[in-house]
């Protein structure tokens, strides 16, 4: 074939199969109904459910009158019915939280609390005065505000000093003194508890949490031996989300350059691990069924290492769906899988409807499935190398769909986000894979783990350098935070997405083959 001016051949590009979008509306409806019921209150949630049920009756009658094979009516009927059910469930959860006995105590009340951490303690930013505080998401077991103990469940947020708290494992039952505070957000959190000193008693953690804690500790110790200061604190965050040793300076640089997703367990980590296993299986010509078993084992091992918390389970699902969309070539099935995951996760844990990390993960995964493939092909048709086109398309798509939410929360838009993410993309996978191998070998043969981590020094230096220089430029756009800023940025982002979709779906120019003068 005769190459065109851009270096690409003049054959028509392969058109990706159409996406199956039938579950998109039910997923959005269930998410919106749950969020509305929790934020607006139980009574509003029940009114919404009643309105949706009435709408379902109207849609069912219209569908019956116009023929049962009407696909639009079927999708709409399924959406309003499931949304009505989710609104009832959301209202029930909100009513339980509103009636919780802690909600009837005055802020500042002194309590003796028994709770179980649901995730690792997270360090809060250093304050100009006073010791650093740690934040722990926990499940309440019982409390005592007077002579009698009250057994009660519910999600609580514990703010505690480092002493006795920073090394806690999820699943360890702790008893401590605390002062009651009101929840920060209108979600399903029952109360904020400000711990007064270290816990008085600490119970054992489940065996899998102890195993994960040992592996994470050995990885951090190996990183401290093999890597220089900032890199040693950064690597555990990149591998398993452990940011307990991450310097504040690095944390701020990552925030300024929109790289914080790299040091939180996300679908990216899972995607890298599963892609590495998948490609190793293909190169070794292993039976596909065995390959699926190995991938499932790798996913389970990673979930245990990174903690089976709701955020990690969410990341595992999103990463697995991303692999389904890219490595396995099942892009058509990836969107229904994402929507089913959204419905299932919100049904399992309704509080995720208000979780920012959940929303960002879903939006980024949807962008990977829906937008980036066509944009990547368009860039390749214009002469971009495949890897660069893919990285730029993924970063651009994720940036455009997540920026409105981030702008509403932070009040700024990082204008270098796409460029910075493209620059660091080549080093993220090697760091993640080598770091994961080091975590596995750190307990078996520490010198090998140290050697593997030394191979990450240059990639880590590049990552730190890009974040530091990007942050020093201060290229960000300040916007009003809250709904007004989010809506404004959403309008601009939507216009850019529409423009890029139009460009990427425009039929490519083809070049007729040269005619033979004698023919």
C-alpha positions in Angstrom: 0.0 0.0 0.0 1.1 3.5 -0.7 1.6 5.5 2.5 -0.1 8.9 2.7 1.5 12.1 3.7 1.2 11.4 7.4 3.0 8.1 7.1 -0.1 6.0 7.6 -1.4 3.6 5.0 -4.4 4.6 2.8 -6.5 1.7 4.0 -9.6 2.7 5.9 -9.1 2.5 9.7 -10.9 -0.3 11.6 -14.2 1.1 12.9 -14.8 0.1 16.5 -18.0 -1.8 17.2 -20.9 0.3 18.4 -21.3 0.6 22.2 -24.2 -1.1 24.0 -25.6 1.8 26.0 -28.8 0.2 27.3 -27.6 0.2 30.9 -26.4 3.8 30.9 -29.7 5.4 31.8 -30.5 2.8 34.5 -27.1 3.4 36.1 -27.5 7.2 36.0 -31.0 7.0 37.4 -30.1 4.7 40.2 -27.1 6.9 41.2 -29.1 10.1 41.0 -32.0 8.6 43.0 -29.7 7.4 45.8 -27.8 10.6 46.0 -31.0 12.7 46.1 -32.5 10.5 48.9 -29.4 10.8 51.0 -28.8 14.5 50.5 -32.4 15.8 50.5 -33.5 13.5 53.3 -35.7 10.4 53.8 -39.0 12.2 53.2 -37.8 13.6 49.9 -36.4 10.2 48.9 -39.8 8.6 49.5 -41.6 11.3 47.5 -39.1 10.7 44.7 -39.7 7.0 44.8 -43.5 7.6 44.6 -43.0 9.9 41.6 -40.8 7.4 39.9 -43.3 4.6 40.5 -46.1 6.7 39.0 -43.9 7.4 36.0 -43.3 3.7 35.6 -47.0 3.1 35.5 -47.4 5.7 32.8 -44.5 4.4 30.8 -45.8 0.8 31.1 -49.2 1.9 29.7 -47.6 3.7 26.8 -45.3 0.7 26.1 -48.3 -1.6 26.1 -50.3 0.6 23.8 -47.4 1.1 21.3 -46.1 -2.5 21.2 -43.9 -4.3 23.7 -40.9 -4.3 21.4 -40.2 -0.6 21.8 -36.6 -0.6 23.0 -36.7 3.0 24.3 -39.8 2.4 26.4 -38.3 -0.8 27.8 -35.1 1.0 28.8 -37.0 3.9 30.3 -39.3 1.6 32.2 -36.4 -0.4 33.7 -34.7 2.9 34.6 -37.6 4.4 36.6 -38.4 1.1 38.3 -34.9 0.5 39.5 -34.4 4.1 40.4 -37.6 4.0 42.5 -36.2 1.0 44.4 -32.8 2.8 44.9 -34.6 5.9 46.2 -36.4 3.8 48.8 -33.2 2.2 49.9 -31.4 5.5 50.1 -34.2 7.0 52.1 -34.1 4.1 54.5 -30.4 4.4 55.1 -30.7 8.2 55.6 -33.6 7.7 58.0 -31.4 5.2 60.0 -28.5 7.7 60.2 -30.8 10.6 61.1 -32.3 8.6 64.0 -28.9 7.4 65.3 -28.6 8.1 69.0 -25.3 9.9 68.5 -27.2 12.5 66.4 -29.2 13.5 69.5 -26.1 14.3 71.6 -24.6 17.7 71.8 -21.3 18.5 70.0 -18.4 18.3 72.4 -19.9 15.4 74.4 -17.2 13.2 75.9 -17.6 9.5 74.9 -15.9 6.2 75.4 -16.1 4.5 72.0 -15.5 1.0 70.6 -15.0 1.0 66.8 -13.3 -0.9 64.0 -11.2 0.9 61.4 -12.4 0.2 57.9 -9.2 1.5 56.1 -5.7 2.5 56.9 -5.2 5.7 58.9 -4.5 8.6 56.5 -2.2 11.5 57.5 -3.8 15.0 57.2 -1.7 17.9 55.9 0.6 19.4 58.6 -0.7 22.3 60.5 1.3 25.4 61.5 0.8 24.5 65.1 0.1 21.3 67.0 0.9 17.7 66.0 -0.1 16.1 62.8 -3.5 14.5 62.8 -4.6 11.2 61.2 -8.0 10.4 59.7 -9.5 7.0 60.1 -12.8 5.8 58.6 -14.3 3.3 61.0 -17.5 1.3 61.9 -19.0 2.1 65.3 -19.6 -0.9 67.6 -20.7 0.8 70.9 -20.2 3.9 72.9 -20.8 5.2 76.5 -21.7 8.8 77.2 -22.9 8.1 80.8 -23.2 5.1 83.0 -24.7 2.8 80.4 -23.1 1.5 77.2 -25.1 1.8 73.9 -24.6 -0.8 71.2 -24.9 0.9 67.8 -23.5 0.7 64.4 -22.8 3.3 61.7 -20.0 4.9 59.9 -17.8 7.3 61.9 -14.8 9.5 61.0 -12.1 9.5 63.7 -9.5 12.3 63.9 -6.6 11.2 66.1 -3.0 12.0 67.0 -0.3 9.9 65.5 0.6 8.2 68.8 -1.0 4.7 68.9 -3.1 5.4 65.7 -0.9 5.6 62.7 0.1 1.9 62.8 -3.5 0.5 63.2 -4.6 -2.1 60.8 -8.1 -2.3 59.3 -10.3 -4.7 61.3 -8.7 -4.1 64.7 -11.2 -3.3 67.3 -10.1 -0.2 69.3 -11.5 1.4 72.4 -10.8 5.1 73.1 -12.0 8.4 74.6 -13.3 11.0 72.1 -15.3 14.2 71.8 -18.3 14.2 69.6 -18.4 16.5 66.6 -21.0 17.0 63.8 -20.4 15.3 60.4 -18.6 17.4 57.9 -20.7 16.4 54.9 -24.4 15.5 54.5 -23.7 11.8 53.8 -24.2 8.5 55.7 -21.5 9.3 58.2 -23.0 9.3 61.7 -20.5 11.5 63.5 -17.0 12.8 63.7 -15.0 11.6 66.7 -12.0 13.6 67.9 -9.9 11.0 69.8 -8.4 12.2 73.1 -5.0 10.4 73.1 -4.1 6.9 72.0 -6.6 4.0 72.0 -6.9 2.3 75.4 -7.3 -1.2 74.0 -6.6 -2.7 70.6 -7.8 -6.1 69.4 -6.3 -8.4 66.7 -6.9 -7.7 63.0 -8.2 -10.4 60.6 -5.4 -12.7 59.3 -5.5 -11.3 55.7 -5.1 -7.7 57.1 -2.1 -8.9 59.2 -0.6 -10.5 56.1 -1.1 -7.4 54.0 0.3 -5.2 56.9 3.5 -7.4 57.0 4.0 -7.1 53.2 3.3 -3.4 53.2 5.7 -2.9 56.1 8.5 -4.9 54.4 8.0 -3.0 51.1 8.3 0.3 52.9 11.5 -0.9 54.8 13.0 -2.1 51.5 12.2 1.3 49.9 13.9 3.1 52.8 17.0 1.0 52.2 17.2 1.1 48.4 15.8 4.5 47.5 16.7 8.2 48.3 14.4 10.2 50.6 11.5 11.5 48.5 11.5 8.4 46.3 11.3 6.1 49.3 8.2 7.8 50.6 6.6 7.9 47.2 7.0 4.3 46.0 4.7 2.7 48.5 2.0 5.2 47.5 2.4 4.3 43.9 2.3 0.5 44.5 -0.3 0.0 47.3 -1.6 3.5 48.3 0.5 3.8 51.4 1.1 7.5 51.8 2.0 7.5 55.5 5.7 8.4 54.6 5.0 10.7 51.7 6.6 14.1 52.3 4.2 17.1 52.4 6.2 18.8 49.6 5.7 15.9 47.2 2.1 15.6 48.2 1.5 19.3 47.4 3.4 19.0 44.0 1.2 16.1 43.0 -1.9 18.1 44.0 -0.9 21.1 42.0 -0.2 19.0 38.9 -3.3 16.7 39.2 -1.2 13.6 39.8 -2.8 12.7 43.1 -4.6 9.8 41.5 -1.2 8.0 41.2 -0.7 7.8 45.0 -4.3 6.5 45.6 -5.2 3.0 44.8 -7.1 3.3 41.6 -8.1 1.4 38.5 -4.8 2.4 37.0 -2.9 0.1 39.4 -5.2 -2.8 38.7 -5.0 -2.2 35.0 -1.2 -2.3 35.0 -1.1 -5.5 37.0 -3.7 -7.3 34.9 -2.2 -6.1 31.6 1.2 -7.4 32.7 -0.2 -10.8 33.7 -2.2 -11.0 30.4 0.7 -10.1 28.2 3.0 -12.6 30.1 0.4 -15.3 29.6 0.2 -14.5 25.8 3.9 -14.6 25.4 4.2 -17.9 27.2 1.4 -19.3 25.1 -0.4 -20.4 28.2 -4.0 -21.8 27.9 -6.5 -18.9 28.1 -8.4 -20.5 30.9 -5.2 -20.8 33.0 -4.5 -17.2 32.1 -7.9 -16.1 33.5 -7.1 -18.0 36.7 -3.7 -16.3 37.0 -5.3 -12.9 36.3 -8.0 -13.6 39.0 -5.3 -14.7 41.5 -3.2 -11.5 40.7 -6.3 -9.3 41.2 -7.1 -11.1 44.5 -3.5 -10.7 45.8 -3.5 -7.0 44.9 -6.8 -6.4 46.6 -5.4 -8.0 49.8 -2.2 -6.0 49.5 -3.9 -2.7 49.0 -6.7 -3.5 51.6 -10.2 -4.8 50.7 -11.7 -1.5 51.6 -14.6 -0.1 49.5 -12.3 2.2 47.6 -10.0 -0.7 46.7 -12.9 -2.9 45.6 -14.1 -0.1 43.5 -10.7 0.3 41.9 -10.5 -3.4 41.3 -13.8 -3.4 39.4 -12.8 -0.3 37.4 -9.4 -1.7 36.5 -10.8 -5.0 35.4 -13.4 -3.2 33.2 -10.6 -1.1 31.7 -8.6 -4.3 30.9 -11.8 -5.7 29.3 -12.1 -2.6 27.2 -8.5 -2.6 26.0 -6.5 -5.8 26.3 -9.3 -8.2 25.5 -10.8 -6.1 22.7 -14.3 -6.3 24.3 -15.0 -2.6 24.1 -18.7 -3.2 23.2 -19.2 -5.2 26.5 -17.1 -2.8 28.6 -19.8 -0.1 28.9 -22.5 -2.4 30.1 -20.0 -3.9 32.6 -19.2 -0.5 33.9 -22.9 0.4 34.3 -23.6 -2.9 36.0 -20.7 -2.3 38.4 -22.0 1.2 39.2 -25.5 -0.3 40.0 -24.1 -3.2 42.0 -21.7 -1.1 44.0 -24.3 1.6 44.9 -26.7 -1.2 45.9 -24.1 -2.8 48.1 -22.9 0.5 49.6 -25.3 3.5 49.0 -22.8 5.9 50.5 -20.7 5.6 47.3 -23.3 7.7 45.6 -21.7 10.7 47.3 -18.1 9.5 47.2 -15.9 11.8 45.1 -13.3 9.1 44.4 -16.1 6.8 43.2 -17.4 9.5 40.8 -13.9 10.2 39.5 -13.2 6.6 38.9 -16.4 6.0 37.0 -16.0 9.1 34.9 -12.4 8.3 34.0 -13.2 4.7 33.1 -16.2 5.8 31.0 -13.9 8.2 29.2 -11.4 5.4 28.5 -14.2 3.3 27.0 -16.3 5.8 25.1 -14.0 8.7 24.1 -10.3 7.7 24.0 -10.3 4.9 21.4 -11.7 7.2 18.6 -9.4 10.1 19.6 -6.4 7.8 19.7 -7.2 6.5 16.2 -7.6 10.1 14.9 -4.2 11.1 16.2 -2.6 8.0 14.7 -4.2 8.9 11.3 -2.4 12.3 11.6 1.0 10.7 12.1 1.2 10.3 15.9 3.0 7.1 17.2 0.6 4.6 18.6 1.8 4.7 22.3 1.9 8.6 22.3 -1.5 8.8 20.7 -3.1 6.4 23.1 -1.5 8.1 26.2 -2.6 11.6 25.0 -6.1 10.5 24.2 -6.6 8.7 27.5 -5.2 11.7 29.5 -7.3 14.2 27.5 -10.5 12.2 27.9 -10.0 11.7 31.6 -9.1 15.4 32.1 -12.2 16.7 30.3 -14.7 14.5 32.1 -13.3 14.8 35.6 -12.3 18.5 35.6 -15.8 19.9 36.3 -16.1 17.9 39.5 -12.5 18.7 40.6 -13.1 22.4 39.8 -16.3 22.4 42.0 -14.3 20.9 44.8 -11.0 22.8 44.6 -11.8 26.0 42.7 -9.0 25.6 40.2 -8.3 23.9 36.9 -4.8 22.6 36.3 -4.0 23.6 32.7 -0.9 21.3 32.6 -2.7 18.2 33.7 -2.8 16.5 30.3 0.8 17.3 29.5 2.1 16.2 32.9 0.1 13.0 32.8 1.4 12.2 29.3 5.0 12.9 30.4 4.8 10.6 33.5 2.7 7.8 31.8 5.7 5.8 30.5 7.3 5.4 34.0 4.1 4.6 35.9 3.8 1.0 34.7 7.5 0.0 35.3 7.4 1.5 38.8 4.1 -0.3 39.6 5.3 -3.7 38.2 8.8 -3.6 39.8 7.3 -2.3 43.1 4.7 -5.1 43.1 7.4 -7.7 42.5 9.5 -6.2 45.3 6.5 -6.4 47.6 6.2 -10.1 46.8 9.9 -10.8 47.2 10.6 -8.5 50.2 9.5 -11.2 52.7 11.3 -14.1 50.8 14.6 -12.6 49.9 15.0 -8.9 50.8 18.2 -8.3 48.8 16.3 -9.2 45.6 13.5 -6.7 46.6 16.1 -4.0 47.2 17.6 -4.7 43.7 14.2 -4.5 42.0 13.5 -1.2 43.8 16.9 0.3 42.7 15.7 -0.2 39.1 13.0 2.3 39.9 15.3 5.1 40.9 15.5 6.8 37.5 11.7 6.5 36.8 10.9 7.9 40.3 13.3 10.8 39.8 11.6 11.6 36.5 8.2 11.5 38.2 9.3 13.7 41.0 11.1 16.1 38.7 8.0 16.5 36.4 5.7 17.1 39.4 8.1 19.6 41.0 8.8 21.6 37.8 5.1 21.5 36.8 4.0 22.8 40.3 6.7 25.5 40.2 5.2 27.0 37.0 1.9 27.6 38.8 -0.1 27.3 35.6 -3.6 26.9 36.9 -6.9 28.7 36.3 -8.9 29.8 39.4 -12.6 29.4 39.1 -15.4 29.7 41.7 -15.7 26.6 43.7 -19.0 24.8 44.3 -21.8 24.4 41.9 -21.3 27.6 39.9 -17.7 26.8 39.1 -18.4 23.2 38.3 -21.2 24.1 35.9 -19.1 26.7 34.2 -16.2 24.3 33.7 -18.7 21.6 32.6 -20.1 23.8 29.8 -16.6 24.5 28.5 -15.5 20.8 28.8 -18.7 19.6 27.1 -18.1 22.0 24.2 -14.5 20.7 23.8 -15.6 17.1 24.0 -18.2 17.7 21.3 -15.6 19.3 19.1 -13.1 16.5 19.5 -15.9 13.9 18.9 -16.8 15.7 15.6 -13.1 15.8 14.5 -12.4 12.2 15.4 -15.4 10.9 13.7 -14.9 12.9 10.5 -14.2 10.5 7.6 -10.4 10.4 6.9 -9.1 11.7 3.6 -8.0 8.8 1.4 -5.5 9.0 -1.4 -6.2 7.3 -4.7 -3.4 4.9 -5.8 -1.2 6.3 -8.6 -2.4 5.3 -12.0 -0.1 3.4 -14.3 0.4 5.6 -17.4 0.4 2.6 -19.7 -2.8 1.2 -18.2 
